[in-house]
Amino acid sequence: MTFIPRTLWTLCLALLLAGLTPSISTGQPAPAQPAPAQTAPASTVAPNSTAPPAQPASSQAYSLPPDKLAKAKALSRISLTLEIVGSLWGLAFLWLLLSLRWAARLAAWAERLLRRRWMQGLLFFAIYLVIGALADLPLDMIGHAVSRHYGISVQGWPSWFGDLGKGMALTLLFGTPILLFFNWLVRVSPRRYWIWIWMISLPLILLSIFAEPLIIDPLFNKFEPLTKTHAALVARLEQVVARTGTKIPPERMFLMKASEKSNGLNAYVTGIGATKRFVMWDTATDRLPDDEVLFVFGHESGHYVLNHIPKQLAGTMTGSFFILWACAGFAGWLARRYSDRWQLGSANETAPLASRQGFLVLLFTLSVAGIFLQPAASTFSRHFEHEADIYGQEAIHGLVADPQKTVVSAFNHLGEAWLEDPNPSAFVEFWTYNHPSVQHRANFALHYDPWANGGHGKFFAK
């Protein structure tokens, strides 16, 4: 259940603050896990009158049978390797563009080809984005192949390349003018450009959240009203709506045809204001009990009720202010030091960074910051997810027979669907997981009963 998925169209900030903003979701397993294109795995979901088979006996709240456990551990190692290699390759790619003077040659070629400065910039950044996507393609393909091999993705290669093409088109449509605009800010305000970029980021983020369910999501997946095929489930979800006070009417509850691309289980809330909606994957509605869906919906409702959106935005904007300030200083130093070697422009204080190829130095420093600040972003996100877990479990108290059993079962089905390792490395979880591990979530749910002995919940009195 991804609350604000990271998709290519969010280049308004992703290109400059990549990896610095935590993702508010609800049940995503290991973040390094290969997932279907344009979607993010998340928490269990679903309604069905037939309950899935029980998990094998274990002293842990979340466990896998031996065959799936072996696959989960192998998948975890592969996914972590791909994530590490991908991060390092991203830095190496930018460094090679600069140190081998490919960026300088591209800028010179654009200037020879076109007369107008803004057209030169559009061409430069468009080609930069294309070659960047091509550089990432081998790792992306390996990730998809791994996902198919382990039975998580069922998306064929033609469809996968189609989604890749759509993502690239959106990247060029939105990313190219945004990079050109930010580069212009560096040129016209060489000392304070980072403040202007910071100020512009918030409205761009809000616009992207608002537009996602209306413009972007339908390009990659098919949606239909949940009431069309699951009217009884919608009626039960309205009980949670009444209890939590969330304003998500039936007309804003949708079913996504995820089974065309994935075997994973997922549900999420997306949008803001008039576009806010609840989305459930059809894989979940086909395979899990209604009680577990109520928990998932309660979890998602918690993100809104507990103001996780404004809190995330406030944290992101506060952190990005200092990050942009520090990266601007570091990028300026790099540009001055290597101006001649990288052919960035004149050797004065500001001109090298203001050039098109010099602007890539800023992207490089932001990428470095993104890697080292990932633990902070992950910790921020895990806190929200844990709060939403508590809220969701309390929200279904009195609506299901046994909230603890329901939630533990939900997490087991989630972990099994995405083959999450029941015992991930504590360091890897700290550094990369934007959700608590399924094991931690299930163990907490198993022992969380605030109403025992006449007590009351953290968010609900009864």
N, C-alpha and C positions, 0 to 999 in steps of 0.2 A: 504494500500500500504506500505508494509514494505520494507525498504531499506536494512537493514542488520538484518534479523531475528535472534533471539536468539534460536538456536537449540542445542540439546545435543552434536552434533559433535564439537561444538566450545569449547570443554573442554580445549583446549590449553590455554585459558585465563579464561573461565567462572568458572572453579573450584576454581581458586585462586582470581579472581577479579569479582566474581559474583555480578551483580547489580551495578558495579561501572562504566561501560561504557554505555553511552547513545545510544539509538537505533535511527538511522536516518531513519525515515519512512515518509509516506506522509499523511496518513489519519486515523490512528488507533484511535478508540474511547477510552473509558475508559480502561486503562491498566489492571484493575482488572477484566474486563469482561471475562467470560469463552469463550474460542475460540477453534476451531477444533485442534486436535493434529497436531503439526509440522507446524502450520501456525499462522499468526498474523493478526487480523483484521485491516483494513485500510480504506483509503479514498475511496469515491465512484468512480465508474468507469462505463463505458459502453456505448455501442452503440446499439441503436435499433430504428427503425423508429417510434415505438409507445411509446409516452412519458408516464410515470407513472402518476397515479392520483395526482392532485394538493393537497398540504397540506392545512389543515384547516386554516381559517383566524386567525391571532394572532398578537399581538403587538410585538412579538419576531420574529427574523429571522428564528429560528428553533423551531418547536413545534411538539407535538404528539397528536393524538386523545386520548380521555379519557381512553379507554381500554388499549392502548399501553403505555400511560403515567404511569398507575398503574403498569404495568409489568416492565417498565423501572426502576421505583423507587425500586421495590422489588428486581429486578436483581442487581441493584447497591449496595443495602445493603448486599445481599448474597455474591456478588463478593468481596466487601471490607472485609467482615468477613473472607472469605477464604484466602484472601491475607495476612491479619494480622496474622491469625492462622498459615498459612503456614510459614511465616517468623519466628515467635516465635518457632514453632515446629522444624524448621531447626536448630536453635541455641540449643534448648533443646536436640535434638537428638545427636549432637556432644558432648554436655556437659555430657550426660548420658554415652556415649561410654567411655569417659575419667574417669568420677567420679566413675562409677561402675566397672571400670577396665576391661570392655569388650574388649577394644582396646588392652590392654596389654596382655590379654589372647589370643586374636587372633594372635598377633605377636609371642607369645611364641609357639602357636600351629604350625604356619607356619615354625618356626625355627626347631621344632622337626620333621616336616614332610619332609622338603627339606634341602639339604645341601648347595646349592649355594645361596649366599646372594641375588642376583638379582632375582632369582626365588621365594625366600621367599617374596621379596617386591612385585612382580607381583601378587602373591596369596593374600597377605594382602590387597593391594589396590583394587584388583578385587572384593574380598568379601565385602570390605567396600562400594564400589559403588553399589553392588547388594542390600545389606541390607539397604542402603540409599534410593534406589529406592522403595524397599518394604515398608519402613517407610512412604514414600510420597504417596504411592498408594491409601490409603483411601481418602485423600483429592483430589487427581487427579480424582478419580472416582466420587466423589461428584461434582466436577467442571464440568465434562462431563455430568453427569446426569442433572445438572441444565441447561446447555446449550441445551440439548435435550428437556427438559421440556418447555423451553421458545421458542423453535422453531428456535434457531440459528444454532445448529448442527443437521444434519440428519444422522450422521455417526453411524452405528450400533456398538454394543459392540464387535463383533468379529473383525471388521476392526479396531476399536479403540485399542483393545489389540494387534493387529498385528502391528500397528504403534508404540505402546509402546515397543513391543519387538524389533523392528528395532532400535528404539532410544537407548534401553539398549545395543544392540549389538555394536552400534557405540560408546557408552560411554565406553564400555569395550575395544574396539579396539584402540581408541585414548586416552581415559582418563587414563587408567591404566599405559601405558608406560610413559605418560607425568608426572603423579604424582610420579612415581618411579624416573624419571630423576630429577625432582625438589627436591625430598627428597635426592637424591645423592648430589645435589648442596649444600644443607644444611650441609651435612656430610663433604664434602671436603673443603667447604669454609664457615665455621660457622659464620664468621663476615660479609662477603660481599655477601652471597648467594642471598640476596634480589636484589642486583644490577644485578647479572647475570640473575635472573628470569625476571627482568624488561627488560633487553636488548633482551632476547630471545622472549619475548611476541610479539613484533612488527612483526617480520617475521612470527610467527605463526598466527597472526591475518590476515595478508595479504594473506597467503596461504589459510586460511579458507575461506576468501571472494572470492578468485579466484576459489576455488574448489566447493563451494556450488552449483552453478547452474548445474555443470557437473556431480557431484558425489552424492550429498546428496539429492537435491530436487527431482530427478526422483525416489528415493526410496519410497517417500511418496505420490507423485501425478503424474498424467499423463499430458504430455505437447504435444502440436502440434503447427506448425507455424500458426501465426494469419492470414496470407494470405490465408490459406487453406479454411477457412469458412467466413472470413471477409475482403475480398480484398478491398472493397470500404472504409472501416474504415481505413485500412492501408494507403490508398492514402491520406486521410485527415490528418492522423497522420504525414505523411511526410511533410505536410505544416508547422506543428509545428517544425519538425526537421530542416527545412530550415530556419525558423525564429530564432530558438534558437542556431543553430550551433552544436547541439549534434550529435555525430556520432553513431546513432543507426539505421542502415539500416533495411529494412523489414525482412531480414533473421534473425535478432536478436529480433524480436517481436513474442511473444509466447502467446498461449491461454492455461490456466490451467483448467482442468476439476474439478473445486472445487465443483460443484453441487452434486457430489457423497458424499460429507461430510458436506457441509455447505450451509446455506441460506444467508450468509453474502455477502457483496459486497467488492471487493478488487482489487487492482492492485499495482504493485511494480516494482522497478528496482533493479537489483541484479548483482553481479559479479563485476569484475574490469578488465580493459585492454581487452584482447581477449575474456573474458567470460561475458562482460557487456551485459545486455539484459533487455528488457521491458516485463513484464508478466501481463496478465490480466485474471481475473477469468471469467469463462463462465457465472457465475451467473450475473455478471455485464453486459456482452455483450448482455445477453438475456433480461435485464430489464431496462436499462437506455439509454437515448438519446446520439447520437454521440457527440453533443456539449459538454456534460459533460465529455465524455471520453477525448476530447481534453484538457480540463482543467486538468484532472488527469495526462495526459501525460506531460503537461506543468509543473505541479508541480514536477513530477518525474525528468524532465529534469533540473529543477532548482537545485536539489541536486548535479548534476554533474557540471553544469555551475558555480554555486556558490562555488564550491570546498568544499562541506560539508564533503566529504570522508576524504581528508587530514586534514581538520580542526578538524573533530571528532577524528581522530587518534592522531593528535598533542595534543589535549586536554586530551585524554585518557592517552597517554603516560606521559604527564607532571603531571597529577594528580596521576597516579598510582605510579610514582617514590616516591612521598611523602607518599602515602598510604602504600606502601610496606615497606618503611623505618619505619614508625610509628608502623605498625602491627608487623614487625619483632622485634622491641623493646618490645612491649607489650607481644607478644607471648613468647619471651625469659624470661621475668619476670614471666609470668604464669608458664612456664615449670620449672623454678628453684624453685618457691614457692611450687608447687604441685607435684614435681618430685616423692617423696616417696609415697604420697597418691595415685597418679595415676599410679605409677610404670612405670615411663617414662625412667628410666635408672639411671646412676650415677648422683650425685648432683653437678657436676661441671657446669661451665657457659654455655657450648654449647652442651654437650652430650644429655641431655633430649630432646631438640628440634630436634636433628639430628636422633633420633630413629624414627621408623615407627609410633608408637603410638604418639610420641611427635610431629610429623609432623601435626597431626590432630589439635594440639593446634594452629598452624599457620592458618589452614583452619577456625578454630573457630573465631579467631580475625579478619580475612578478612570478614567473614560473618557478624560479628557485625558492621564492618566499612561499609559494603554494605548497611545495613539497614539505618544507620544514614546519609550516603552520597547520598541516593536515591533522595532527593529533588534537590541536585546539578546536578545530572545526568539528572533528569527530566527537570529541567530548561534549561539546555544545549540543550537537544533535542527539547523542545518546541520552542526555539529560531530559530533553523534550520527549523522546520516545518512551523513557521509563515513566515519566509523568502521565503520558497518554495511556500506557498500559494499566496503570493504577486506576485512572479515570474510567477506562473501558470496563475493567472488572467490577468496579463499584456501580457503574451505570446499569449493568445487567443483574444486579442483586435484586431478587424478588421477581425477575422476569424469566429466569431459567432455574431449573431445579437445583443445580450445584455449580455456582460460578467458578469455583476453583478447578473442578474437574473439566468444565467446559473450556476454560482458558488454557489449561495445560494441554488438553487434547488439540486445541487449535494450533498451539506452537509446535507440537509434534508433527502435525500434518504439514505445517509450513516448512519445518526443517527437512522433512523427508522429501517434499516436493522439489526443494532446491538443493538437496544433498548437502546440507550444511554440516560441517564437522562438529560433533557433540562436544569435543574438547579442543577448541582452538587455542593457539598460543596467546597467552595473556598480552604479550608485547604487540603481536599483530592486531589483536582486538583493540588495544589502546590506540594504535597508530592509524588503523584504517577503517574500523567498523563504525559506520554512522548510525547503527542500531546496537543495542546490547546483543550479545550472542543469544541464540535461541535457548541454549542451556541456561544462561542466567535468567532469561525472561520466564522460562518454564519453572525453574526452581523458585523464583520469587512468587509466581502465581500460586504454586502449590501450597505455600505457607502463608499466603496473605488472606487473612480472615478477620478484618477489624471489628466485625460484629460479634465475635465470640465473647461470651461472658458479659454481654450487655454493652459492648463498645460501639463505636460509630466510625464511619469511613472518613478518609481525608477530605473528600469532596462531597459526599452525600451523608446526611445524618442517618438515613435509614434506607 
